[in-house]
Amino acid sequence: MSWPDMAATTLENEYVQLRPIAPDDHASLHTIAMDPEIWRYTVYRIETDADFDAFFEGLLCEHLAGRRVVFHITDKRSGRAAGSMSFCNLAEANGRLEIGKAWLGREFQGQGVNRWVDYLLMEHAFEHMEAERVEFKTHVLNQQARRALRNIGATEEGILRSYDPMPDASRRDVVFFSVLRAEWPSVKQQLACGSQASDHLDAPGRPH
């Protein structure tokens, strides 16, 4: 079974549920996406209904094509849609993938949702997909995301300059982080026992 097939499954614990995105998720995600602060550090800008429609259609197309595995996040405490995150850059032959294209509605930031999402995705990547390396990246200016990624045990590896364009025609520098297979047991324990301070979407996101 290929990685996209293995990855596209429902993951959950008592706090969050992740399941592959579906067309019916448009309305619930639209409700929380119309907040410009969410997209501050991302390569997207969602300002209008048309912006969100195009964004959501892009998620579905990439998911259905197997270019990435997009998860709808439900906060189980409220029963509401909280946002989305993906497995992307699936380099199965090299044992490497990225957890990214992440965003949460403002009211779900700082509530531990993102910490548990990272926990479930890394657990699945290392223990079921047998990945050797899980990557993350964020805008160099997103200091809160960088601190929190370090807090969960990810290693900051360096900055790639002028990595990709932003909507305002500037170009962002991105910082790469990683967790390796040998490091996962200690990172898993840190995630399971850590505080909500490790929720690294308190700032407006860890964009791809």
Summary of the structure (lengths in Angstrom):
residues: 208
radius of gyration: 15.7
end to end distance: 25.8
largest distance: 44.2
contacts: 675
relative contact order: 0.18
helix: 39%
strand: 31%
